[in-house]
């Protein structure tokens, strides 16, 4: 994270944080004029005033001044905020967090499509018959394909490019304000209020105006990359350039009342600047898409570690913090973007689908921020004022955007709904499964395990056996792990390792605790990983073993005489258990359906050995039944007169 305030830090922040909100001038005023082709000066001035005060209240006050302070050890975003609150007793928090994160993902599907399409459509001013859709499809494919190589190298050019972009926005805006200086009256909030009072279809206007602030949530999510102070200071420049451009577009529209059908963003450009302007617009659209994709990868990474999503393959194409790549997410978003382009085909129709999902995210962020403020000791009155003001404002925007539902808003809500369903089902299923896992005392079975180690009649399974435990206590162990070692197939080894992985709220925590239950035999390791840490368990275990050997707590040399004579270390074998829901379970129908859906959703993700970064040649996966009994069991009765003695040696 860029903690120091430097010119380089500010430049990088401009390149990373403001891609989405910085490209909004491409389509906001166009959407506003489309709603009222016969506009007058009061309409345009009022609309620009709505934009200015939306950027001020929604983006500046809520996100820049308030939300950036709700950081999770330097990280921001809706799931990072949820991680701060997940230990609170309010169980509904995980549901609203899932909905908010899903809506942000839906926004990630349509943003690349609308920004790239709006930029390419500028070519119609030069070549009216230009094939926009094929060009857009090619550009979008290039954007997604280049993700797998990482953006570490090109990322350094984002700052200077976006600086040029914002300077262009401000310069073009200033150059057009003299065409109608009265546009400066838009700073008066009464102009916005007057428009909403007098225009019958004010809700449609708000739906279009809201597009100017859709990148505010992404701004909050990028807190971990750039730091609060860099965002706060750079936002002063960015907001100034945006407002100047909106003022310039407004002045141009009033001075050219017959400019119907022309995007005012390109209309304010001098003819000689059209081609460079389109190039800059396309580049800014690509950067905006890139930033949103990086944000989507981060959201899914956090969702996986917080138990909202099946584990996916995560790659790290560069050494830079925050640079990660999730192939399954990348290609799914590409399919969604191409589907968006195919369904809507032009930016005007995409505007109808845009904005509805992100209002849901903003509403939920407001709720979570209110809970966070209360947890920090802020008075109920102040929390109530905050919640009432922003929830009302965003509810108005939400209602306004709901009028877009039949015109395309259904598409983003459909995407958000699918992602939400997976998140909630997966999270709830993990809770149910965890509540029905049996545990036993490890110290009780330690003598049995030690005896197995000494029993030469049992073939040695491996020098070091490593199991993954769900128990957060070194004194207990899942019964199925004991069953695997003792009864299913007695496994003799020199050392038995039980690893418990704990995901903590801090994003970059990487630490462990080692408990020696039985010297030179049983070791319990608790790894605490931040929710943004790549779980390379094999690597971390190797480092832990080196520490134990150095401390004299472990002799890793193989016990095979031929290998020991040459000082060769013993081998490691990992055992993973796959708990499959058993049809013999006696539970509520709802839990049964939930478990079956969970088993289907497992196919979305990857195996434990892939998720934990294990060498698959040294991993054995054992399938064990997960039996959930929440109803009274029925026992068969012997009818031949003989008593049946209960087996005292029932398996755990």
N, C-alpha and C positions, 0 to 999 in steps of 0.2 A: 504494500500500500504506500502511496505517495503521501508521507506525513508532513514533510517540509513544504512550505509555500515558496516555490521558485518559479521563474519564468518557464522553465522546462516542465515543471509539474502542472502549471496552469495550461500550457499548450497541450500536454498529453490529455488533461481533463477535457478540454474543448473537443479533442478528437474522439474520446471514448464515450463521454456521457451524453452529449447533446445531439447525437445523430437523428434520433426519432423526433424529438420536439423541434429540432432545427430544420427539418424538411417539411414541417407543417405549412409554411407559406405556399408550398406548391399547390395545395388543394383547398385550404380553408376558405379564402375569399371567393374562389370559384364555386364552392358549394353554397356559400351564402347568396351569391348573385343568381345561381340557378333556381333558388327558391322563389325569387322575385325579379324576373327579367325586366319588369317595368319600374325598377327602383328609382328613388329620388335621393337627394343629398342627405335628408334626415335618416333615411333607411341605412345608407352606407356609414354615416357618422355613428349612428347608434350601434351598428354591427361591430365596427372597429372598437368602439367603447366597450362592448361586451367582451371582445377578445382581450383588450388591455387589462380589464379588471378580472377576467378569468385567469390570465397569467399571473396577476398580482395575488389574488386570494388563494387560488387553488395550488399553483406551482410554487410561488414565492413563500407565502405564509405557511401553508400546510407542509409542503415537502422540504423546501430549503431551510426554513427557520425552525420547524418542529420535528418532522420525521427524521431528518439527518441526525438528530440527537438520540433517537431510539436505535442505537447501533449495538450489535451483538459482537463485542470485542473487535470493533472496526468494520464489521460486515453489515450490510443493509439488505433490504428486500423483505417481501411479505413472509417468506419462510424463515428467514433469519429472525424476524420479529416474533414469529410463532415460537421459535426455539427458546426465546427468552421467557415465554409464558406457558410452555407446555407442562410445567410442573404444578401449575395452579389447578385447583380442584374442578374448575369449569371444563367439563368434557366436551362442550359444544365448540370449544376453540378450534379443535382439530378439523371439525366439519367446515367452519367458515374459512379457515386457512386453506383447506383443499380447494374450496370454491374459488377463492381469490387467486391462488396460484394457477388454477386451470384457466381462468379467464385471461390471465396474463399470457399463458401459452397460446390461447386462441388469438390474442392480439398479435403474437409472433407469427401466426400463419398468414394474416392479411396485410401486415405492415410492409414486408418486402414487395408484395404484389402492388399495393397502391402507390408506394413511393416511386418504384421503378417505372410503373405505367405512367404516372403523372409526368415524370421527367422525359420519357421517350415521346409522349404526346406533344411535347414542345416542337418536335420536328414537323408537325402538321402546319405550322406557320410558314415553313419553307417548302415542304413537299406535302401537299394536302392528302395525297393518296398513299402516304408511307404506311407499310404494313406493321402496325404497332405491336400486335400480339406476338408474331414470331420473334421480333427483336426482344421483347420483354422476356419471352420464354428462354431465349439464349442467355440473356444477362443473368436471369435468376438461376439457371443451371450452373453458370460459371461461379456465381456467389456461393452456392452450396457445395460444389465440387472442391473449391479451394479451401473449404473448412478443414479437410482432412490433413492438409499440409501445415495447418496452424497459421495464425496471423501475427506471429511475433515479429517477422521482418517487415510486413506491410504496415503493421500497426504503428510503426514509428513515423509513417508518412501521413497518418490520419490527422494528427494535430495541425500541421501546416496547411493541409488541404481544407480542413473544416474552418481554420482561421480565415483562409481566403474566401470560403463560402459565406461566412457571417459578415465579413467586410463587404462582400458583394451585395448581400441583403441590405445592409445599412446604407451603402452608397446609392444603390438603385432607389431605395425608399426616399432618401433625402433629395435626390434629383427630381422626384415627382411631386413632392409636397408643395412647391410653389405653384403648381397647376391649380390647387385649391387649398390655400392656407387654412381655411376654416376647418379643415379636417382635424386640426389640433384640438378642437373642442371635444374630441373623443376622449380626452383625459378626464372630462367631467363625467362622473358616474351617472348623473341624471340623464345623460343622453342614452345610456344603456337602458335605464329604467323606463324612460319615455318610449323607447322602441318596443319594449316588451309589453307595455300597457296598451299601446295604440295599434300594434300589428296583430291582427286576429290569429295568425298562425305562428305565434311567438315560440311555441315548443319546437317547431321545425328549425327555427333560427338557432335556438340553443343547441339542438342536435348537431348543427353544422359548426357552431362556435366551439363546442367542446373538443373538436378535433385539434384545436391549437394547443391543448394541454395533455394529449394522450401519452406523450413521452415522459411525463412527470414520474410515473411509477418506475420506469427504467432508470431514471435519474437516481432514485432512492436505492435501486438494486445495485448500482455501480459504486456505492459508497466505499465498498471494500477495495476497489481498484484505485481510487483517487484520493480518498480522504475528505472529511467534512469541509475543512477550510478551503481547499482548492476548489471544491464545487461551489461553495458560497461566493467566493470572490469571482470566479469565472462566470457565474450566472449573471452578475451585474452587467458584464459585457454582452453576453449572449442575449439576455432579455432586451437590452437596449437595441441591438441590431434587429431582433425580431419585431419589436414595436415600430421601429422606423420603417421596416419593410411593409408592415400592415398599413401604416399611415400612408405610405407612398402608393400602395395599391388602391387604398380608398380614395385618395385624391385623384388618381388616374381614372378610376371608374366614374367619379362625379363629373370630371372634365370630359369624359367620353361616354355619354349615356347610350350611344348606339353601338357599343362594343360588345353586343351580345354574342355568345359563342366563343369568345376569346378568353383564355385563361389570363386573368389580370397579372399573374406572376410573370408571364412572358410578355404581356402587353406593356409593362413598364420598362422593358429592356429596349435600348436603342437597337435599330435594325442591325448595325454592324456587330453588336454584341450577342446576337441570338445564338450563333453556333457555339462560342465559348460558354455562354450561359447554359446551354443544353448540356454541354460536356460537364460543367461543374455540377449541374443538377443531377445528372446521372451518377457522377462520382459520389455526391453526397447521399444519394439514395442507396448506393451500394454500401457505403460506410454505415448508414443507418440500419440497413438490413444485417450487416455483419455484427454490429453492436447488439442488436436484438437477438441474433442467433447465439452469440456468446452468453447473453443473459439467459436464454432458454436452456442452454447446456448447464449453466450454474443452477438453475431452478430444479432441473431433474436430478442433478448430483445431490443437492440438498434434500430433495424429496426421497431419494433412495436411502440416505443415511438417517432420515427422520421416520422411516417406516411408512412412507406414502406410496411407494412404487417398487415393483420388482427390480432386483439388481440388474443393471445393464453394463455392457462393456464400455469402459471409460479409457480414453487414450489421452496422453499428455504430449502433444507434438512439439512443445517447447519447454524451456526451463522457467519461463516467466510465470509468476504467481497469477492464478486465475485463468490461465490458458489451458482449457481442456476441450476434448472433442468426444461426443457420444454418437457413434455411427447410426444407431437405430433412431435416435431423435432427429439427427440431421436429415436422413432420407425420408422420414415421416413428415417433417416440416416441408421438405421440398415437394412431396406429393400434395400436401395441403395447399401450398402456394400455387402450384400449377393448376390444381383444381379450382382455386379462386380465380385465376386468370381466365381459365376456360369457361367458368360459369358467368362471370361478370363482364369480361372483355374490355371494359374501359373504366377509367378512374371515377367517372361520374357515378356509375352504378356501384362501384366498390365503396364509395363514400357512404352509401346507404347501409352497407354491412359493417362499416367501421365505427368504432367508438362505443357500441353497446356493451360489449364484453368488458372493456376496460373500466367502464363506470362501476361495474360490479366489484372489480379489484379495488378501486379507490374507496368505495363504500366500506368494504371489509377492512382495508388498511386503516380507515378512520376508526372503526370499532376496535381493532386490535391496539391502535395507538391510545385510545381512551382507556382500555384495560391496562396497558403498560403505564400510562400516566398515574392511574390509581394505585398500581402496585409500587410505584415510586414515591407514594405518599402525597401526591397532589390532591387537593381537597375535592370533595364530591361536586361542589358548586362549579369550580373551574373545569373539571372533567365534563360536567353536564353542559356547560356553555360551549366547550370545544365540540362535543358530540352533536349537540343540537344544531350549531351553526353549519358545520361541514356536512353532517348527515343530511340536513335540509337542502343545502346547496347541491350536493351530489345526487340526492333523490330527485331533485328537479331535472338535473341533467339526465338521470336514468329514465325518468318518465318521458322526457323529450326524445331520447334515443329509442325508446320502446316503439315510437311511431315508425321507426325504420324496420321494425321486425319483419313485416311482410315483404318489404323491398330488399331484403338481404341480411337484416340483423339476425334472422333465424340461423344463418350459416355459422356465424361465430358462436352463438349460443349452443348450437349443436356440437361443435368442436369442444367447447368448454364443458358441456354436459357429459360427453364421453370421457374426457380426462378426469372430471370430478368423480364420476361413478367408479372408475378404476381406483382412484386414490382412496376414496372412502371405503370401498369394499376391501381393498388390500389392508388398509390400516385397521379396520374393524376385525378382519379375519385374523391378523397377527395377534390382536388382543385376545380373541377367543381361544386361539390355539395355545397361546402362552398360559392362559388360565387353567388349561387342562393338562399341563405337563407335570408329571409326578417327579418329586425330588426325594433323595435319600441322603443320609449322612455319609460323607466321604471318609471320615475317620473310622466309621463302623466297618467299611469295606476295605480300608487300607491294609489290615493284616491279610485279607484274602488276596489282594493284588500282590502284596509282597511275597506270599506263598507261591502264587503262580509264577512270579519271576524266578523263584528258586527251584521250581519243579522241572527237572531236566527231561521228564517224560513227555512234556508238552513241547512240540516243535516251536522254535523261536520264530515269532511273527516278524519282528523287526527289532533293531537296537533301540530305537526311539519311536514310541507311538504317540501321535498327537491327535487329541480330540478337541472339538469345539463345544463349549458348555454355555448354556443360556443362564446359568446361575450366577448371580452377582456376588455370591458369598463363597469364599474358599472352603467353607465347612460343608457345603452341600453340592450335590451332583444330580443330573437327571438320571432317573432309574434306567432309562434305555441305554445310557452309556455304560452303566455297570452291567446290564444285561449283555451288551456287546462284548465286554471284556471277559466276563465270568461264565456266562451260560450259552450264548448263541454259538460262539466258537472261541473257547479259551485262548486268549492272546498273550503269549509270553514275550516280554520285552525287558530291556535293561532299565529303561526310563519311561515313565508315563507322564505325558504333558496334557494338561487341561487348560485350554485357552478360552477366556471370556472376553468378548469385544464389547466395549461400552462406548456408544456415541455420545459425546458431551456437547453442551451448548456452544462452547468456544469453538470457533471455526478451524483453528490451526493447532489445537492441542495434540501432542504426540508424546505420550508417556506410558509407563507401565509399573505394575507392582508384581513382585514374585514371592509366592508363599511356598516354602518347602514343607510339605505335609509329611513325607517320609524321606529322610536323607538318602540321596543317590537313587531314589526310586520314583517318588510322586512329586510333581511340581505343578502348582496352580498359578497361571499367569493371567493377570488382568491388564488388558491393553485399553487405554483411554484415547480415543481418536476423535478429533474435531470433525464436524459434519462436512468439512471440505477436504479432509485428508484422504488420499488414495489408500485403501486398505491393502497394502502389500504385506500380507501377514507372514509369508515365507521369509521375506527380507527382514522384517522386524524381529521375528523369532530367532533368526541367525545372530542378530545383534545382541539379543537378550542372552542367548547361550554363551556368546563370547564374554559378556559381563559376568555370568555365573562361573565360567571357567576361570576367569581372571581373579575372581574373589575366592576361589578354592572351594566353591559349593558344588562343583560338578566335575566328574572325570568323563570326558566325552570319548575317550579312546575305546575302540571296539573291544568287546570281550572275546571275540574269536581269536584264538592263539596266533594263527597265521597273520592276521591283520594287526593285532596288538603288538606283535614283535616289530612291526614296521611303523608303529605309531599312527596308524590310520584310524580316523574317527568313525564312529558307528553311523549307520544310515538312519534316515528319518522317513516315517510313513505317516501320512495324514488319513484319518478316518472321519468322513462326514456322514451324518445321518439325515436321510430324507424322510420326513414324517408325512405319510400319506393318509388322508382321512379314510377311516375304516367304515365300510357299509354296516358293520355290526354295532355301530355307535347307537346309543339310545339317547337322543337329544331332541330339542325342539326342531320343528321343520325349518324354521328360519335359519337356525345355526347350520343345519345340514345343507341347505341350499348355499349358504355363505361359504362353507368349506369346499363344496364342489366347484363353485365359481373360482375360489382361490386356487384350487388345483389346476383349473384351466388357465388362469392368469399367470401361473408360474412359467408357462411356455413363452410369455413375452420376454422374460428375463433370462439370465444366464445361470449356469450351475454355481454351486458354492465354491468349487475349486477355481473357476474363472474369476468369480467375484473377489475372492481372497488372494488372488495372484499366486496360486499354488502350482507346482509342477505336476501336471496331470498324470505323469508316469509314476508318481509316488503317492497317489491319492486313491483311496477305496471309498466308494459311496455305498452305504448300506441303507436299504429301504426298510423302515419300521412303521407299523400301523399307529395312527393317532386315533385312539378310541375316546369318544366324548360321551360320557354317561351323565345325563342330567335328569333322567326320569327313572322311576323305580324299575329295577331289572326283574325279569321273569325267570325263575329257576325250574328246570325240569325235575320231576320227582320220580324216584325209582319205585316200581310197582310190584317187584317180585318178593317183597317182604324183607329184603336185606338192607341194612343201614349202609349208607355211603359216607365214608370218612372224608372230610375235606382235606385236600392236599395242602399240607403245611408248607410245602416248598413252592408255593405259587411264585411265578416269575414276577419281578418288579415291573 
